[in-house]
């Protein structure tokens, strides 16, 4: 199905269309790494997921957590866009003891480097449809990666967390992004 949105402004009208993904049928699943896998510090993380026939591209969101000297750190890391179903997070990025949360989404609409699909005399921008998976975690190093003080972990099924993630992705789309196999 296609979805078309029309935006009305005092100075004009803008429209955009996107092919819709189904939240259940178009949800990607991780093949690698295995949830709760442990890797050495400085090791590249090879990520592999299933192909979604209806997707135009995929987004990989990487979030890093660690417990160091009694401090819980939650650091948003990187967002990658790919048309392939594999991605390697470079070893040089993986130097912190702790764990990484990985989240993959299938998407339709313009990739971060594509022209916008909302155009007109009022506003331009990007309209996407997406379907995401549960996040997984990968441990790096030998230290204790458990957050201090029983901090709540991010749950992307929570509507507020999903909205925060979408806002982060929208922000990243308007900036240069590292792309893999465009």
C-alpha positions as CSV (number, residue, x, y, z in Angstrom):
1,X,0.0,0.0,0.0
2,X,1.1,3.6,-0.6
3,X,0.5,6.4,1.8
4,X,0.4,10.0,0.6
5,X,0.5,12.9,3.0
6,X,-0.4,16.5,2.2
7,X,0.9,19.4,4.3
8,X,-0.8,22.8,4.1
9,X,1.0,26.0,4.9
10,X,0.2,29.7,4.6
11,X,2.7,29.9,1.7
12,X,1.8,26.7,-0.1
13,X,1.2,22.9,-0.1
14,X,3.7,20.1,0.1
15,X,3.0,16.4,-0.6
16,X,4.9,13.1,-0.2
17,X,4.3,9.4,-0.7
18,X,5.8,6.3,0.7
19,X,5.2,2.6,0.3
20,X,4.0,1.2,3.7
21,X,5.7,-1.7,5.5
22,X,3.8,-4.1,7.7
23,X,5.0,-4.1,11.3
24,X,4.8,-7.9,11.6
25,X,5.6,-9.2,8.1
26,X,8.4,-6.7,7.3
27,X,10.3,-7.0,10.6
28,X,14.0,-7.8,10.3
29,X,15.7,-10.4,12.5
30,X,19.3,-10.6,13.6
31,X,21.3,-13.6,12.4
32,X,24.7,-12.3,13.7
33,X,25.8,-11.4,16.3
34,X,24.1,-13.7,18.7
35,X,22.3,-11.9,21.5
36,X,24.6,-11.8,24.6
37,X,27.6,-12.7,22.6
38,X,31.0,-11.7,24.1
39,X,33.8,-10.2,21.9
40,X,37.3,-8.9,22.7
41,X,37.8,-5.2,22.9
42,X,38.8,-3.7,19.5
43,X,37.0,-6.5,17.6
44,X,34.9,-5.6,14.5
45,X,31.2,-6.5,15.0
46,X,29.8,-8.3,12.0
47,X,26.1,-7.7,11.8
48,X,23.9,-9.9,9.6
49,X,20.1,-9.8,9.3
50,X,17.4,-11.4,7.1
51,X,16.3,-9.7,3.9
52,X,13.0,-7.9,3.8
53,X,11.6,-8.0,0.2
54,X,9.5,-4.9,0.8
55,X,12.3,-2.8,2.3
56,X,14.2,-0.2,0.3
57,X,17.0,0.0,2.8
58,X,17.9,-0.8,6.5
59,X,19.0,1.3,9.4
60,X,21.3,0.0,12.1
61,X,21.3,1.9,15.4
62,X,24.2,1.2,17.8
63,X,24.0,2.3,21.4
64,X,26.8,1.9,23.9
65,X,26.5,1.3,27.7
66,X,29.2,0.7,30.3
67,X,29.8,0.5,34.0
68,X,33.0,2.2,35.0
69,X,34.1,3.3,38.5
70,X,30.5,3.0,39.8
71,X,29.1,5.2,37.0
72,X,26.4,4.2,34.6
73,X,27.0,5.6,31.1
74,X,24.4,5.6,28.4
75,X,25.9,7.0,25.2
76,X,24.1,7.2,21.9
77,X,26.7,6.0,19.4
78,X,26.0,5.7,15.7
79,X,23.4,5.2,13.1
80,X,24.2,3.5,9.8
81,X,22.1,3.1,6.7
82,X,22.6,0.2,4.3
83,X,20.9,-1.4,1.3
84,X,22.6,-4.7,2.1
85,X,21.7,-7.1,4.9
86,X,25.3,-7.0,6.3
87,X,27.3,-4.4,8.0
88,X,30.6,-4.3,9.9
89,X,31.0,-2.0,12.8
90,X,34.7,-1.1,12.6
91,X,37.0,-2.4,15.2
92,X,38.3,1.1,15.9
93,X,34.8,2.0,17.2
94,X,34.7,-0.8,19.7
95,X,37.2,0.2,22.3
96,X,35.1,0.6,25.4
97,X,34.6,-2.1,27.9
98,X,30.9,-2.8,28.4
99,X,28.0,-3.7,26.1
100,X,26.5,-2.5,22.9
101,X,22.8,-2.6,22.1
102,X,22.0,-3.1,18.4
103,X,18.7,-2.3,16.8
104,X,17.8,-2.9,13.1
105,X,14.9,-1.5,11.1
106,X,13.7,-2.1,7.6
107,X,12.6,1.1,5.8
108,X,11.0,2.5,2.7
109,X,11.4,6.1,1.5
110,X,14.5,8.0,0.8
111,X,17.9,6.9,2.2
112,X,19.9,9.5,4.1
113,X,21.7,10.5,0.9
114,X,18.7,10.6,-1.3
115,X,16.6,13.6,-2.3
116,X,13.5,14.3,-0.1
117,X,10.2,12.7,-1.0
118,X,8.1,15.6,0.5
119,X,8.2,18.5,-1.9
120,X,6.2,21.5,-2.8
121,X,6.0,25.2,-2.1
122,X,5.5,24.9,1.7
123,X,8.1,22.5,3.0
124,X,10.5,19.7,1.9
125,X,11.5,16.6,3.9
126,X,11.5,12.9,4.2
127,X,8.6,10.5,4.7
128,X,9.4,6.9,5.7
129,X,7.8,3.7,6.7
130,X,9.7,1.4,9.0
131,X,9.5,-1.8,10.9
132,X,12.0,-2.6,13.6
133,X,13.2,-5.6,15.6
134,X,13.9,-6.0,19.3
135,X,17.3,-4.9,20.2
136,X,20.1,-7.3,21.1
137,X,23.3,-6.8,23.1
138,X,26.9,-7.7,22.6
139,X,29.5,-7.6,25.3
140,X,33.0,-6.3,24.7
141,X,35.9,-6.7,27.0
142,X,36.3,-8.4,30.3
143,X,34.8,-5.9,32.8
144,X,31.4,-6.1,34.4
145,X,29.0,-4.5,31.9
146,X,26.0,-4.5,34.3
147,X,24.6,-1.0,34.8
148,X,25.0,0.3,38.4
149,X,21.9,1.0,40.5
150,X,19.5,-1.2,38.5
151,X,19.0,1.4,35.8
152,X,16.2,0.7,33.3
153,X,17.3,-0.4,29.9
154,X,15.9,1.0,26.7
155,X,12.9,-0.9,25.4
156,X,12.2,0.0,21.8
157,X,8.7,-1.5,21.9
158,X,7.7,1.3,24.3
159,X,6.0,4.0,22.1
160,X,7.9,6.9,23.8
161,X,11.3,5.2,23.1
162,X,10.3,4.5,19.5
163,X,9.4,8.1,19.0
164,X,12.7,9.2,20.5
165,X,14.5,6.8,18.2
166,X,12.6,8.2,15.2
167,X,13.5,11.7,16.2
168,X,17.2,10.7,16.4
169,X,17.0,9.0,13.0
170,X,15.2,12.1,11.4
171,X,18.0,14.3,12.8
172,X,20.7,12.0,11.4
173,X,19.0,11.9,8.0
174,X,19.7,15.6,7.5
175,X,23.4,15.1,8.3
176,X,26.2,13.1,6.5
177,X,25.8,9.4,7.4
178,X,28.3,6.6,6.8
179,X,26.6,4.3,4.2
180,X,27.4,0.8,3.3
181,X,27.0,-0.6,-0.2
182,X,24.7,2.1,-1.5
